[in-house]
């Protein structure tokens, strides 16, 4: 028998009620194209990304994986900062099937504004048109370019932090594994926000939150099916597709991992942090009580959302020695 879901934080529950039907629809395979269009309409323009002139904004295409198209990068460089600074290499969410490098830039831009960082956001190819390994290989190719050209964009090669939310959090973890296993680039840290890590989709929290979380087990299956097809759930899925499958989490850069207690990804995120510790690594884990998937983006005014954003910023500040 599946246990009942944990209660939502009262402020977050009120935010959901105010949104009503706008947030109630779960992803279906048939609606993916329409939801892609809806997300595209919410993405900021390049002028908006400049934040009133605080950032120089540039789009570049850089070499992609072998025999694959070039990879698009969005580069946001703070104008008032002088000298090399850390770089946030940002990977957007969207269930592996939606979004672009303009989607979900609010968090890294906030860090950049506070800490003087350059942001590089990668436009990886989406599933199902481009299944694994296309998305993670695009992310890794963009990371290689970013580290090699860090000084050119106002950063430092030894100061690259990989970050992502939801599917982007899973891809951030996978890209970090690739960087370790392919001999570089060396990373300063990784930030995994409500990360999508495990294609098996069978944790207690995944079952608990069916029909309750904004991204539930059914929607999650659609995303993983798009990425992996018939391989999903089989023994042949590599950790670079689903980092929750990794058996060796040693030798990774420090990690910040956070997740809500009332969301599908709770247990796989907790497991990932625990296994980093078991491998002798460094990880800071936050499980925000009553948080649903991506709660701080949907209800940024809630006290728990502000606490989550402050905790990430404090961790980054310590990481970069501010």
Secondary structure, 3 states (H helix, E strand, C coil): CCCCCCCCCHHHHHHHHHHHHHHCCCCCHHHHHHHHHHHHHHCCCHHHHCCCCCEEEEEEEECCCCCCCCEEEEEEEECCCCCCEEEEEEECCCCCCCCCCCCCCHHHHHHHHHHCCEEEEEECCCCCCCCCCHHHHHHHHHHHHHHHCCHHHCEEEEEEEEEEECHHHHHHHHHHHHHHHCCCCCCCEEEEECCCCCCCCCCHHHHHCCCCCCCCHHHHHHHHHHHHHHHCCCCCCCCCCCHHHCCCCCCCCCEEEEEECCCCCHHHHHHHHHHHHHCCCCEEEEEECCCCCCHHHHCCCCHHHHHHHHHHHHHHHHHCCC
